[in-house]
């Protein structure tokens, strides 16, 4: 499945990953996703694509729903619904669109999530600096 990333997010995520001395499996998964993504100008990102600082909703194969903000590690706070891009779920969601099915690793194996809504996307709101 094709994924999208803005040039702005790509630059910030590349810088974040470059700062790390070694990469864990989730960093490597993010690098793989960034490598295969179609890079687009921020103003041209489709409005239903998950970008950095987007608020998203997704559900699992049992119909349980969650909502999170996809944020940089320094802003992550699960109690406030802020999920790090470097988490297993975060690195699996970036660039996907509403309706996409995403498989994530879990301690008990793998779980399939379906993106149900991008409630807020900075680019859609005209914020190209978030």
URJOZI-V522548 format. One record per backbone hydrogen bond with DSSP energy under -0.5 kcal/mol. NH is the residue of the N-H (numbers start at 1). CO is the residue of the C=O. If there is no record, write none. Layout:
BEGIN
NH;CO + NH;CO
END
This chain:
BEGIN
4;95 + 5;38 + 7;40 + 10;6 + 11;7 + 12;8 + 13;9 + 14;10 + 15;11 + 16;12 + 17;13 + 18;14 + 19;15 + 20;16 + 20;17 + 28;24 + 29;25 + 30;26 + 31;27 + 32;28 + 33;29 + 34;30 + 35;31 + 36;32 + 37;33 + 38;3 + 39;37 + 40;5 + 44;41 + 45;42 + 49;46 + 50;96 + 51;49 + 53;70 + 54;51 + 55;120 + 56;54 + 56;68 + 57;117 + 58;66 + 59;114 + 60;64 + 61;112 + 63;60 + 66;58 + 68;56 + 69;81 + 70;54 + 71;69 + 71;83 + 75;72 + 76;72 + 76;73 + 77;82 + 80;77 + 81;78 + 82;77 + 83;69 + 83;81 + 85;71 + 87;84 + 91;87 + 92;88 + 92;89 + 93;89 + 93;90 + 94;90 + 95;50 + 96;93 + 98;48 + 99;115 + 100;97 + 102;100 + 102;113 + 104;102 + 104;111 + 106;109 + 109;106 + 111;104 + 113;102 + 113;111 + 114;59 + 115;100 + 116;57 + 116;114 + 117;57 + 119;55 + 119;117 + 120;55 + 125;121 + 126;123 + 127;122 + 128;126
END
